[in-house]
Amino acid sequence: MMKMNPRKPYLMAHAGGKKHGKENSVKSVRNCGKYKPDILELDLRKSRDGVLFCYHGFPDFPVFFLAYFLRFFKFKTIKRFLKVDVLKDILDVVNWKTVVFLDIKQTNIKGREIHKICRNYKIEFWLAFYKFKYFKFLKEDLEDSYKYIYNFGFMNFRRGLKKVEKYGIHVMKVFTWQCNEKNMKLLAESNSAYTVQPLFTSRKKMKKIIKKYGSFWIILDDMASPDKVLRTR
């Protein structure tokens, strides 16, 4: 089980420090690095010619509608129009102790492709995914040094928790409406840590839930203003 202090959630820089420059960019990571976030979240994609780059989605359109099609273009074309950065260039500017959280957006990215880059850095990497079939595919290529996150919640909490334990997932997400004494007791007895998923939840309510039940991390766009979400340090 991963070490977790529910009363002191880790601070996660969303999209590599979204409010500190273009999301998932060398610039935003360099700028938010001044605040030394505990976790650096990057959205990982792969171009048609096999280049691993970081990009979340189009800001003015639904993410899954257009960003999905990036996989059909060569990186040179993607770079020209979206000004994205490759994973290696971003990792090169990470000069503080942190965890790099790779939110894998494409199931055609192989574990060995990730490891080929990540093995060159003295950084702890967590790999986040959305499908258990992909998790099995991913882990075939990887060493045990990686931690694995199921990057969404389960509508059926008990069934989800059993599945997470079966696959040996390190962290699962819990919806705010699932945060109650009964479920938290089950989580405490399990081998999985948890983080609260802020879906359809106001900031005020989120703060109350985290103060009562804790969370492995909280997501921040602006590392300069963590108190707006929760005072943790």
GUPA-214580 format. One record per residue (C-alpha): residue number from 1; residue in three letters; chain; x, y, z. Coordinates in pm, whole numbers, plus 50000, padded with zeros to 5 digits. Last residue first. Layout:
BEGIN
{NUM; "ALA"; "A"; {X; Y; Z}}
...
This chain:
BEGIN
{233; "ARG"; "A"; {50097; 52265; 50423}}
{232; "THR"; "A"; {49746; 52138; 50353}}
{231; "ARG"; "A"; {49514; 52435; 50353}}
{230; "LEU"; "A"; {49241; 52336; 50110}}
{229; "VAL"; "A"; {49111; 52462; 49778}}
{228; "LYS"; "A"; {49171; 52836; 49779}}
{227; "ASP"; "A"; {49455; 52775; 50021}}
{226; "PRO"; "A"; {49661; 52620; 49738}}
{225; "SER"; "A"; {49702; 52961; 49569}}
{224; "ALA"; "A"; {50047; 52987; 49406}}
{223; "MET"; "A"; {50020; 52638; 49259}}
{222; "ASP"; "A"; {49739; 52751; 49028}}
{221; "ASP"; "A"; {49569; 52466; 48844}}
{220; "LEU"; "A"; {49545; 52253; 49158}}
{219; "ILE"; "A"; {49427; 51896; 49209}}
{218; "ILE"; "A"; {49411; 51751; 49558}}
{217; "TRP"; "A"; {49597; 51437; 49659}}
{216; "PHE"; "A"; {49564; 51118; 49862}}
{215; "SER"; "A"; {49232; 51236; 50004}}
{214; "GLY"; "A"; {49100; 51294; 50354}}
{213; "TYR"; "A"; {48771; 51185; 50507}}
{212; "LYS"; "A"; {48647; 51485; 50706}}
{211; "LYS"; "A"; {48872; 51764; 50578}}
{210; "ILE"; "A"; {48848; 51624; 50226}}
{209; "ILE"; "A"; {48469; 51616; 50237}}
{208; "LYS"; "A"; {48437; 51968; 50374}}
{207; "LYS"; "A"; {48680; 52111; 50118}}
{206; "MET"; "A"; {48493; 51941; 49834}}
{205; "LYS"; "A"; {48164; 52088; 49956}}
{204; "LYS"; "A"; {48302; 52442; 49939}}
{203; "ARG"; "A"; {48473; 52384; 49603}}
{202; "SER"; "A"; {48146; 52265; 49454}}
{201; "THR"; "A"; {48109; 51907; 49336}}
{200; "PHE"; "A"; {47995; 51773; 48998}}
{199; "LEU"; "A"; {48312; 51557; 48972}}
{198; "PRO"; "A"; {48569; 51634; 49243}}
{197; "GLN"; "A"; {48711; 51275; 49250}}
{196; "VAL"; "A"; {48844; 51206; 49600}}
{195; "THR"; "A"; {49170; 51014; 49618}}
{194; "TYR"; "A"; {49215; 50665; 49749}}
{193; "ALA"; "A"; {49485; 50428; 49872}}
{192; "SER"; "A"; {49454; 50059; 49800}}
{191; "ASN"; "A"; {49551; 49759; 50012}}
{190; "SER"; "A"; {49208; 49736; 50174}}
{189; "GLU"; "A"; {49098; 49768; 50538}}
{188; "ALA"; "A"; {49108; 50149; 50528}}
{187; "LEU"; "A"; {48910; 50141; 50204}}
{186; "LEU"; "A"; {48636; 49932; 50366}}
{185; "LYS"; "A"; {48621; 50176; 50658}}
{184; "MET"; "A"; {48597; 50467; 50416}}
{183; "ASN"; "A"; {48303; 50300; 50246}}
{182; "LYS"; "A"; {48105; 50263; 50570}}
{181; "GLU"; "A"; {48191; 50607; 50707}}
{180; "ASN"; "A"; {48080; 50791; 50395}}
{179; "CYS"; "A"; {48244; 50932; 50084}}
{178; "GLN"; "A"; {48055; 50767; 49799}}
{177; "TRP"; "A"; {47873; 51090; 49707}}
{176; "THR"; "A"; {48214; 51257; 49660}}
{175; "PHE"; "A"; {48320; 51003; 49398}}
{174; "VAL"; "A"; {48614; 50784; 49495}}
{173; "LYS"; "A"; {48924; 50738; 49281}}
{172; "MET"; "A"; {49157; 50441; 49311}}
{171; "VAL"; "A"; {49527; 50424; 49403}}
{170; "HIS"; "A"; {49778; 50136; 49403}}
{169; "ILE"; "A"; {49607; 49895; 49164}}
{168; "GLY"; "A"; {49686; 49533; 49249}}
{167; "TYR"; "A"; {49456; 49383; 48986}}
{166; "LYS"; "A"; {49235; 49197; 49232}}
{165; "GLU"; "A"; {49240; 49485; 49483}}
{164; "VAL"; "A"; {49118; 49732; 49220}}
{163; "LYS"; "A"; {48848; 49488; 49110}}
{162; "LYS"; "A"; {48727; 49438; 49465}}
{161; "LEU"; "A"; {48715; 49814; 49519}}
{160; "GLY"; "A"; {48513; 49862; 49202}}
{159; "ARG"; "A"; {48258; 49601; 49302}}
{158; "ARG"; "A"; {48216; 49765; 49640}}
{157; "PHE"; "A"; {48184; 50117; 49494}}
{156; "ASN"; "A"; {47937; 50044; 49216}}
{155; "MET"; "A"; {47946; 50361; 49008}}
{154; "PHE"; "A"; {48324; 50326; 49004}}
{153; "GLY"; "A"; {48560; 50625; 48990}}
{152; "PHE"; "A"; {48812; 50731; 48729}}
{151; "ASN"; "A"; {49188; 50726; 48683}}
{150; "TYR"; "A"; {49273; 50379; 48806}}
{149; "ILE"; "A"; {49625; 50461; 48921}}
{148; "TYR"; "A"; {49933; 50242; 48889}}
{147; "LYS"; "A"; {50274; 50280; 49053}}
{146; "TYR"; "A"; {50591; 50205; 48856}}
{145; "SER"; "A"; {50903; 50038; 49003}}
{144; "ASP"; "A"; {50759; 49693; 48933}}
{143; "GLU"; "A"; {50910; 49692; 48584}}
{142; "LEU"; "A"; {50706; 49738; 48270}}
{141; "ASP"; "A"; {50631; 49562; 47943}}
{140; "GLU"; "A"; {50352; 49327; 48055}}
{139; "LYS"; "A"; {50219; 49605; 48280}}
{138; "LEU"; "A"; {50075; 49802; 47991}}
{137; "PHE"; "A"; {49873; 49517; 47839}}
{136; "LYS"; "A"; {49728; 49427; 48178}}
{135; "PHE"; "A"; {49644; 49794; 48239}}
{134; "TYR"; "A"; {49493; 49822; 47892}}
{133; "LYS"; "A"; {49240; 49554; 47972}}
{132; "PHE"; "A"; {49169; 49737; 48299}}
{131; "LYS"; "A"; {49066; 50053; 48115}}
{130; "TYR"; "A"; {49099; 50415; 48233}}
{129; "PHE"; "A"; {49472; 50461; 48292}}
{128; "ALA"; "A"; {49713; 50648; 48518}}
{127; "LEU"; "A"; {50083; 50567; 48542}}
{126; "TRP"; "A"; {50278; 50694; 48842}}
{125; "PHE"; "A"; {50644; 50776; 48794}}
{124; "GLU"; "A"; {50908; 50839; 49061}}
{123; "ILE"; "A"; {51195; 51044; 48922}}
{122; "LYS"; "A"; {51564; 50966; 48880}}
{121; "TYR"; "A"; {51531; 51002; 48504}}
{120; "ASN"; "A"; {51665; 50791; 48215}}
{119; "ARG"; "A"; {51422; 50504; 48280}}
{118; "CYS"; "A"; {51133; 50736; 48193}}
{117; "ILE"; "A"; {51208; 50753; 47820}}
{116; "LYS"; "A"; {51241; 50386; 47725}}
{115; "HIS"; "A"; {50992; 50305; 48000}}
{114; "ILE"; "A"; {50710; 50486; 47823}}
{113; "GLU"; "A"; {50772; 50309; 47493}}
{112; "ARG"; "A"; {50815; 49977; 47677}}
{111; "GLY"; "A"; {50473; 50020; 47835}}
{110; "LYS"; "A"; {50305; 50057; 47499}}
{109; "ILE"; "A"; {50093; 50354; 47394}}
{108; "ASN"; "A"; {49803; 50224; 47182}}
{107; "THR"; "A"; {49565; 50278; 47474}}
{106; "GLN"; "A"; {49578; 50654; 47429}}
{105; "LYS"; "A"; {49522; 50923; 47693}}
{104; "ILE"; "A"; {49777; 50806; 47951}}
{103; "ASP"; "A"; {49768; 51040; 48251}}
{102; "LEU"; "A"; {50135; 51032; 48348}}
{101; "PHE"; "A"; {50179; 51140; 48710}}
{100; "VAL"; "A"; {50537; 51256; 48768}}
{99; "VAL"; "A"; {50615; 51240; 49139}}
{98; "THR"; "A"; {50828; 51520; 49276}}
{97; "LYS"; "A"; {51172; 51610; 49403}}
{96; "TRP"; "A"; {51280; 51924; 49219}}
{95; "ASN"; "A"; {51458; 51976; 48885}}
{94; "VAL"; "A"; {51187; 51882; 48636}}
{93; "VAL"; "A"; {51318; 52070; 48332}}
{92; "ASP"; "A"; {51436; 51761; 48139}}
{91; "LEU"; "A"; {51103; 51588; 48205}}
{90; "ILE"; "A"; {50932; 51839; 47977}}
{89; "ASP"; "A"; {51179; 51789; 47693}}
{88; "LYS"; "A"; {51145; 51410; 47722}}
{87; "LEU"; "A"; {50765; 51416; 47707}}
{86; "VAL"; "A"; {50757; 51602; 47378}}
{85; "ASP"; "A"; {50622; 51957; 47374}}
{84; "VAL"; "A"; {50312; 52086; 47195}}
{83; "LYS"; "A"; {50294; 52391; 46970}}
{82; "LEU"; "A"; {49942; 52301; 46854}}
{81; "PHE"; "A"; {49959; 52362; 46478}}
{80; "ARG"; "A"; {50324; 52301; 46392}}
{79; "LYS"; "A"; {50381; 52047; 46667}}
{78; "ILE"; "A"; {50089; 51834; 46553}}
{77; "THR"; "A"; {50217; 51838; 46196}}
{76; "LYS"; "A"; {50574; 51742; 46293}}
{75; "PHE"; "A"; {50434; 51479; 46528}}
{74; "LYS"; "A"; {50271; 51284; 46247}}
{73; "PHE"; "A"; {49893; 51276; 46246}}
{72; "PHE"; "A"; {49649; 50989; 46306}}
{71; "ARG"; "A"; {49698; 50988; 46683}}
{70; "LEU"; "A"; {49576; 51347; 46694}}
{69; "PHE"; "A"; {49226; 51224; 46610}}
{68; "TYR"; "A"; {49129; 51163; 46973}}
{67; "ALA"; "A"; {49195; 51529; 47056}}
{66; "LEU"; "A"; {48891; 51627; 46850}}
{65; "PHE"; "A"; {48580; 51476; 47008}}
{64; "PHE"; "A"; {48727; 51346; 47332}}
{63; "VAL"; "A"; {48828; 51691; 47453}}
{62; "PRO"; "A"; {48500; 51867; 47378}}
{61; "PHE"; "A"; {48581; 52192; 47198}}
{60; "ASP"; "A"; {48718; 52536; 47292}}
{59; "PRO"; "A"; {49016; 52424; 47500}}
{58; "PHE"; "A"; {49128; 52147; 47262}}
{57; "GLY"; "A"; {49271; 51857; 47451}}
{56; "HIS"; "A"; {49520; 51737; 47710}}
{55; "TYR"; "A"; {49862; 51750; 47546}}
{54; "CYS"; "A"; {50197; 51594; 47623}}
{53; "PHE"; "A"; {50408; 51416; 47362}}
{52; "LEU"; "A"; {50529; 51063; 47294}}
{51; "VAL"; "A"; {50651; 51036; 46933}}
{50; "GLY"; "A"; {50554; 50711; 46754}}
{49; "ASP"; "A"; {50510; 50825; 46393}}
{48; "ARG"; "A"; {50132; 50846; 46422}}
{47; "SER"; "A"; {50165; 51066; 46730}}
{46; "LYS"; "A"; {50143; 50940; 47087}}
{45; "ARG"; "A"; {49968; 51099; 47384}}
{44; "LEU"; "A"; {50043; 51164; 47754}}
{43; "ASP"; "A"; {49863; 51411; 47976}}
{42; "LEU"; "A"; {50099; 51533; 48248}}
{41; "GLU"; "A"; {50033; 51564; 48621}}
{40; "LEU"; "A"; {50320; 51681; 48844}}
{39; "ILE"; "A"; {50281; 51560; 49201}}
{38; "ASP"; "A"; {50429; 51705; 49521}}
{37; "PRO"; "A"; {50432; 52056; 49375}}
{36; "LYS"; "A"; {50764; 52241; 49416}}
{35; "TYR"; "A"; {50635; 52599; 49409}}
{34; "LYS"; "A"; {50911; 52717; 49172}}
{33; "GLY"; "A"; {50831; 52408; 48964}}
{32; "CYS"; "A"; {50512; 52582; 48856}}
{31; "ASN"; "A"; {50716; 52799; 48621}}
{30; "ARG"; "A"; {50933; 52522; 48472}}
{29; "VAL"; "A"; {50632; 52296; 48427}}
{28; "SER"; "A"; {50430; 52573; 48260}}
{27; "LYS"; "A"; {50714; 52661; 48022}}
{26; "VAL"; "A"; {50800; 52302; 47924}}
{25; "SER"; "A"; {50436; 52253; 47832}}
{24; "ASN"; "A"; {50149; 52039; 47954}}
{23; "GLU"; "A"; {49918; 52340; 47978}}
{22; "LYS"; "A"; {50042; 52666; 47827}}
{21; "GLY"; "A"; {50174; 52876; 48112}}
{20; "HIS"; "A"; {50158; 52887; 48491}}
{19; "LYS"; "A"; {49783; 52847; 48526}}
{18; "LYS"; "A"; {49788; 52490; 48391}}
{17; "GLY"; "A"; {50078; 52371; 48604}}
{16; "GLY"; "A"; {50185; 52045; 48439}}
{15; "ALA"; "A"; {49832; 51962; 48335}}
{14; "HIS"; "A"; {49720; 51984; 48700}}
{13; "ALA"; "A"; {49993; 52045; 48956}}
{12; "MET"; "A"; {49905; 51796; 49229}}
{11; "LEU"; "A"; {49939; 51889; 49595}}
{10; "TYR"; "A"; {49963; 51589; 49827}}
{9; "PRO"; "A"; {49688; 51553; 50083}}
{8; "LYS"; "A"; {49774; 51619; 50446}}
{7; "ARG"; "A"; {49493; 51492; 50669}}
{6; "PRO"; "A"; {49454; 51167; 50476}}
{5; "ASN"; "A"; {49826; 51084; 50518}}
{4; "MET"; "A"; {49896; 50811; 50264}}
{3; "LYS"; "A"; {50190; 50578; 50212}}
{2; "MET"; "A"; {50124; 50347; 49919}}
{1; "MET"; "A"; {50000; 50000; 50000}}
